[in-house]
Amino acid sequence: MGRKTKGNLAAASAQEAKRIIDLLDKAIVRYDGTFEEIEQAVGFYMIGRHVGWKPLILVHNKRTIRKYEEILGIEIRKEFDEEGPDVGRAFAYQIARKLSNFWKVVSGDVKIEGRRLLQ
């Protein structure tokens, strides 16, 4: 878990790369809203591939996650592993696992400063 080396995500196969590009292209084509929101949703997706869904739910509130899932046409728990290959870089997740019950951190019962850092 303490792994902080960068670039641990395995190269996508041609089939997986096409699936991801098709998913993102479809989301962009059907999206109607601000540039910022679609850019954020695409970034959310790409970071999720690296860190997994558990770190994402520490950084974003439920409403934001639902919004990005709707924009992208995904469910993060089905799209990403709990922990991605670069999970060790997700500061809040490292702390949550060491300090307390993960779900207490998610609910806000336990506060973590710097929860949005990717090191």
SVG drawing of the C-alpha trace seen along z (x, -y; Angstrom):
<svg xmlns="http://www.w3.org/2000/svg" viewBox="-27 -26 36 32">
<polyline fill="none" stroke="black" stroke-width="0.4" points="0.0,0.0 2.8,-2.4 4.0,-2.3 4.5,-5.7 6.3,-4.9 4.6,-6.6 3.3,-5.0 2.2,-1.6 -0.8,-1.3 -0.2,1.4 -0.4,0.3 -4.0,0.8 -4.5,3.4 -5.7,2.1 -9.2,3.4 -9.3,1.7 -7.9,-1.5 -10.6,-1.6 -13.3,-0.8 -12.1,-3.8 -11.9,-6.2 -15.3,-5.1 -16.7,-5.6 -15.3,-9.1 -16.2,-10.1 -19.8,-8.9 -20.0,-10.9 -18.6,-14.0 -21.0,-13.7 -24.1,-13.4 -23.0,-15.9 -24.8,-19.2 -23.3,-21.6 -20.1,-23.5 -16.7,-22.7 -15.4,-22.6 -17.8,-19.9 -17.1,-17.5 -13.4,-18.1 -13.6,-17.3 -15.6,-14.1 -13.0,-13.0 -10.2,-13.7 -12.1,-11.9 -12.3,-8.9 -8.6,-8.9 -7.5,-9.3 -9.9,-6.5 -8.1,-4.2 -4.9,-4.9 -6.1,-5.0 -9.4,-3.1 -12.9,-3.9 -12.2,-4.1 -9.8,-7.1 -12.3,-8.8 -15.0,-8.7 -12.7,-10.2 -12.0,-13.2 -15.5,-13.8 -18.9,-14.0 -21.7,-11.7 -23.4,-14.3 -20.3,-14.9 -19.7,-11.2 -23.3,-10.7 -22.9,-13.6 -19.7,-12.3 -21.2,-8.7 -24.2,-10.1 -22.0,-12.2 -19.8,-9.3 -22.5,-6.6 -20.6,-4.4 -20.8,-3.2 -17.4,-3.7 -17.6,-0.5 -18.1,1.5 -15.7,-0.5 -12.7,-0.6 -11.1,1.7 -11.3,0.7 -7.7,-0.1 -5.8,-0.9 -2.1,-0.3 -1.2,-3.9 -3.4,-3.9 -0.2,-4.5 -0.1,-8.1 -3.6,-8.9 -2.7,-10.7 -6.2,-10.6 -6.5,-6.9 -3.1,-6.2 -4.1,-8.1 -7.6,-6.7 -6.3,-3.1 -3.7,-3.9 -5.8,-6.0 -9.3,-4.7 -12.2,-2.9 -12.3,-3.9 -16.1,-4.5 -15.8,-6.9 -13.4,-9.0 -15.8,-8.8 -18.8,-9.9 -16.8,-12.9 -16.6,-11.6 -12.9,-11.6 -11.3,-14.6 -8.1,-14.4 -6.2,-17.5 -4.7,-17.3 -7.3,-14.7 -7.0,-15.9 -3.3,-15.4 -1.9,-13.0 1.8,-12.5"/>
</svg>
